[in-house]
């Protein structure tokens, strides 16, 4: 378990360390651990009774996990329980690569041990959390959320100022990206936005024309110009 020393002096007969979240952990020198065998060839887990002290002075009884005598599976990474958000089922003692299936694309992917450690010990995800999408699908999902956010912000701005030319162009560009990724989005409205932006701001005309061309390309040139409200 990774620890750093507290600036406060420990009392005689106890060890003291400060955890990453600021709590202080005290362990009596004569503390007797519970010893749990992890199975043949897997070593033992020692659990010591300790006292935790919060920054506001509150204290409570808890446990300290000594993983030093565990025999880890090949390639596994030793866990750091006091860096984790520990719920039911206890801490994660080690991490191994897991082979999972992506719920989005259906392909198998590896939930790497190092990534699991980052999830549970840096991001402090609940132990029930687990990757359900492959890395590529997670990237696409994050990107899609950003596109929806861009479009939402732009539409909110236009509801207050419908003649904001840069925002008209931003809303059209976000709609273009959304349609490219999902096949959804109001293309006719977006074309109207870029045409209006070009009229309101000559400086944006070239950019607006490029976006309009891409939007109309999604229609495969089947959208009559007369059907688009300028």
Secondary structure, DSSP 4 states (H G I P E B T S, - for coil): ---B--SSPPPTTEEEEE-TTS-EEEEETTPPPEEEE-STTSBEEEEEEEEEE-TTS-EEEEEEEE-TTB-PPTT-EE--GGGS---TT----EE--EEEE-TTT--EEEE-HHHHHHHHHTS---TT----S-HHHHHHHHHHHHHHHHHHHHHHHHHH-TT-HHHHHHHHHHHHHHHHHHS-S-HHHHHHHHHHHHHH-GGGHHHHHHHHHHHHHHTTT-S-GGGS--
